[in-house]
């Protein structure tokens, strides 16, 4: 077989795989997503952070799934790390190979490795334990399938953590949401039989 025939056969194979591919099958298995994010602080008390997450969702229909996830995030100016645990859901607008989507994650987080504590300066957190550690992260993005069971996700998200941060205007610690606008890149895959 000559080089020209091999290239033609490979192109035909790639075209067939791409055209046969539409979306994940809602009746078989769960959607799993592993993603990483790099974010810039939003607002006066926002902070730059890097994060990674894993989530596991069950399809309720061809376009909607819900589940749970866990992540890790490190905040640059506040100098602490978090492990958020949350409920998550995706809604895919189209049942096609390329689809825009929205995602919402809501949960709680554990804060650890804090270095800027009780200094009474901006980006400092209180020594006192918070009564409730809320995490919320809405996002919007696009999904692209590589194979019927594997795809890529790209999205923009707002990661918000409720912390007891130093308020320079009031000269005291208050509960505040710190926001970070992130660019997320992830791999999604469907595990059959779950």
Protein Blocks (a to p, Z undefined) as FASTA:
>chain_A
ZZklmmmmmmmmmmmmmmmpmbdcfkgocdddddddddddedjkbccdddddddddddfb
fkbccdddddddddfklopadddddddddddfbacfbdcdddddddddddehiabghklp
ghiacfbdcfbdcdddddddddddfblmbccdddddddddddddddfklopacddddddd
ddddddddddehZZ
